Structure formats: structure tokens, C-alpha cells
């Protein structure tokens, strides 16, 4: 991944508000985007794209907490409600109307669950945002960086089955010159990476095979050099699967934002 030529200043909501400015979008970083070393690279890649295109956005910074998704999936409803209400209070104090996030879990929670607590926002997943920018001609890709590569895309459960978004990520990939192949299980039949619903944070139950290994095998079967994900959980699982299969040297796992950022040579 190309190193930034100069340091990017990420605008923080509190600072902008203090100056009387109101950005169009809140960029929700999410726990993985803030703390996971691998996913921080995805956050950086997406922020480089936003900066390059002069998108009006800001982050909450230290005011951002967990969306509450994991707490609710794991059965701790009280913790979820506390987290949701705290986040809504902060976001409403900044008059947030539109949220962009790279995390389908946060996307799903904000879009479908926060309205129950008076948190009403237009919620956009980063693949939808990138697709919109490509459709409007704001992003033009003429790079042949990936032209000799074969790419397969893994559908995140909370973007795909939970919210019916299968086309945006594929349309973004279609804009990148390269060969695309589908796994035998894709779209609404896609297999979970094995991390959702709080599974990421608990021991596996009894069975013959870990789900992430099964899904990695689906990806390897396609003969792709690059497995593309659009979710921090999926990225951890696919990266682990490639290591398990001793394929991490020859096959790479990238988030869609990283492919766009590399193609634009930001």
C-alpha cells in the first residue's frame, strides 16, 4: 500500500462545530477501524479518497463509542441500549443527518435499530458511497494496476442478506480493470465468514470445521489472486483463513476501499 505523500488531517466534529462549521457526513470509524492494525489501513485508504475528492466530513474522535451491535447480538440488551442512546445523544447534538461507515454491522444497527431510539439518519456503507461517486464520474479509474489479477468478492452478511446490498460493491469492482470471478456461494446464498453475531469474540462450538476455513476454501476454489471484503470482521476471518492455508504470500485480502485508493495512486 502506497504511503501517503503528506499527512492527512482528519476533521473532528467538535473542532468544526466550535468554528461554526457543519460537515455533510459523519464518518463512523468503528472499533476495528480505530484499533485493529490491519483495518486501520482500510480507514486510512478511505479517508485518503474522501480527502482527495474534498468530501465534507468529520469523525467523532474520542467521542465515538461502540455502535452496540456486538452487545445486542451477544444478548446484552441493556448494554446495547445504553451505547445506542449515548451515541444518538452525541450525534444529535452535532445535528448529524448522514453517516458513512466501512462496517456493515454499524451500518445495519444505525439504519435499522437506532430509529427505535429516535436516532434517524441516512446511513451509507462505504461501498455504496464509492459506487455513487463512480456513477457520478467523481472517481475515474484508468489504472491497470490490477489488470492481470483475478478478484473474487465475499458478501458480508450484514450488507448482503440483512440489507439486500449486493450490487454496489460489484459495481465498484467492475470499474477496476481486472478479471472478476464469483464464489459458488454468493449474493443471498453467500456463506458467512464466521465472525458475525458476536461469534468473533467467543470460542467455536463443536463441529467438524471452522466456518472461516470453509469460506476461505470457497474463495480459493475460484483461483482468484485477490479476495475482496467490505467488512472488518470478514477481513479478519479471510486473513486468518489464508494464513491457515499457507496462502497469505500468494493471495491477498483487500477491502474495496484499498483497491480504489491504490488504483487512484493516492
N, C-alpha and C positions, 0 to 999 in steps of 0.2 A: 504494500500500500504506500503510495507516494506521500512523503512528509509534506506538511503544509509549508509553503514558501514564507508565510508570515503568520504570526499568532492571531488567531481569530478571537475577537472579543464577543462573548455571548451575552446578549442583553438580559438583565434580570428585571422582572416585573416591578418590584418595589422601587428600584432605581428610576425606571421610566416614569412610574406614577408620581414620584417625587418631583420630576421635571414637568409634570403635566402632560406626559405623552401616554397614549393608549395603543398598544400594538394590536394588529388584526388577529393574530393567532397566539394561543398559549401552546408552547411545545412542552408536552409532558414527557420527561426523560424516562421515568420508571426506575425501579430498583436495579434491574440488570444494567440498564443504560448508564447508571451512575456508579455502580460498584463492581460489576463483572468486567474483568480486564479485557476479555475478548469483545464483549458487547459495547464497551466504551468506544471501540474503533468504529462501530456502526453509528453511534451517536455523533462522533466526530465527522464521519463521512456525510451524514445527513445535514449536519449544521453547515458544513462547507458548501453544500448545494444551496441551502437557504440563503447563506451569505452571498454566494456568487450571483444569485438571482434577486438580491435586495428584497427578500420577503420580510414583511413587517411582523416580527415575532418576539417573544420573550419567554424565559423559563422562570419557574418559581424559586429555583435555587434551594437555599436551606429551608424554605417554607414548604417544599414538596415532601409529601409523606407517601406511604404505600396506598395504592388505589383501594385496597381492601379485598381485592379479588381472591387472593390465596386464603385469607381468613374465612371468607364465606364458603369457598369450595371445601375447605377442611372442616367446616361445621361450626366455626366460632362466629355466630351471627352477631353477638354483641360487639365484638371487636370490629367486625365489618362496618356496622352502623356507626360506631364511634369514628372510625377512619373516614368513612364516606361523608359524614356530617362536618367533620373538621375541614376536609378538602373543599367541600361545597362552600362553606363559610369563607374560606380564603379566596377561592376562585370568584365567588360573587362579589367580594369586597373589591376585586380588581375588574369587575364588570366583564368577566370572560364570556365570550359568545361562541368562539370557535377553538377547538382543541385538536392539535395534531399529535399523534403518538406512533412510535415504531412497535409498540407492544399490543398485540391483538387482545390480550387479557384486559389491559386497562381500557382499550377501545370498547370492548364488549361491556364492561362494567359501567363506564361513563355513559355509553349510548343507551343501554337497556335497563340499568338498575338505578343510576343516580336520579333519573326523573321522579322516582318514588319518594325522594327526599328533597324535592324542589331544586334539583341540580339539572337544569335543562340547557344543553349545549349542542352545537353542531359538532359532531365528533368525526374526525377524518383519520384513517390509517395512512401511514406514510406511502404505501403502495398506491392508494387512491389519489393522494396528493401528487405523486410523481406522474401518474397516468394522466391526470388533468393538465399538468404542466407540459407534458409531451404532446397531448392532443391540441393544446393552445399554441404550440410552436415555441414555447418558452425554453424548452430543453430540446436541443437538436444534437443527435449523436451521429458523427461521421467517423468515429474511431474504428479501426479494425483490430483493436487490442484482443478481442475475443473471437475473431472471425474463424480461427481454427479450433475453437473449443466447442464441446458438446455440453449443453446445460440442461439439467433437469430440475424442476421446481417442486418443492414439498409444500402442500397446502396446510397452513396452521388451522387447527380445529376451530379456534375462536374467531378466525377471519372467515373461513370457509363455511363449515356446517352451521356454526352458530349465527353467522350474519350474511351468508349467501354471497360472499365476495370471492369469486373465482377468476373473474375476467381482468380486473385492474392489474394484478401482479403479472399476468401473462401478457397483457398489452404493453407493459413496461419492458418486459424481456424481449418482446417482439421488435422493439425499437433498437435493440442492441444487436448488431451484426454477429451472428453465431448460429450454431445448429441447436435446435430445441428438441428434447425428447420427453415424453410423459412416462411416469412410472405406471405399472399395470393397475395400481390403485391410485386414482387421482380424483380431483374435484370432490363431489359428495361421497365418493367411495374411498377417499384417501384414508390411510391408516394414521392414527395419532402417533406423534413422536415418542409418547410415553411419559411426558412431563406434566401435562395439564391436570387441572382439578386438584392441585396440591400434591400430586404424585412425585414431583421433583424433590420434595423435602421429606420423603419417607422411604422406608425400606421397601423393596419389591415384595409382592406377595408370592406364595408358592405357585410354581408353574414350570413349564419346560424351557421357556426362552424369554429374555427381556424384550419388551416392545421396541426399544430403540434399536436393538440388533436386527429385529425383523424388518423394521423400516429402513435401516441402513442397507440391508440386503436388497430391498425393493429398488433403492437408488442405484446400487452397484450393478444390478441386472441390466440397467438401461445403457451401460457403457459410457456414461457421462464423465467428463473430467471435472465438472463443477456442479455441486449440489447447492441450489439456491434456497434460502429460507427467508422468512419475513416475520420472525418472532424470536425473541431472546431465548425462550425455552427450547424451541426447535433447534436453534443453533447449538446449544449446549449438548443436546442429545445426538445430533448428527456429527458434531465434532468428536464426541466420545465414541460413537459408532465407528467412525473412520479410524480412530486410534485402536479400537478393539480389533478391527480387521487388518491392522497394519497398512492402511492405505492413505494415511494423512499426508505422506510426501507427494504421492502422485495425483490425489484427488482433493480438491479444495472445497471448503464450505464458505460461501459468502452470503451476506444479506443483499437484497436487491439494491439498497442504497449504496452499498460499496461498489457494485458493478457500475452504477450510474456515475458515481464520483470518480472512479478510475477511468471510465470512458471519456469523461469530460476533462480528465487530467487536471483536477483541481489541487 
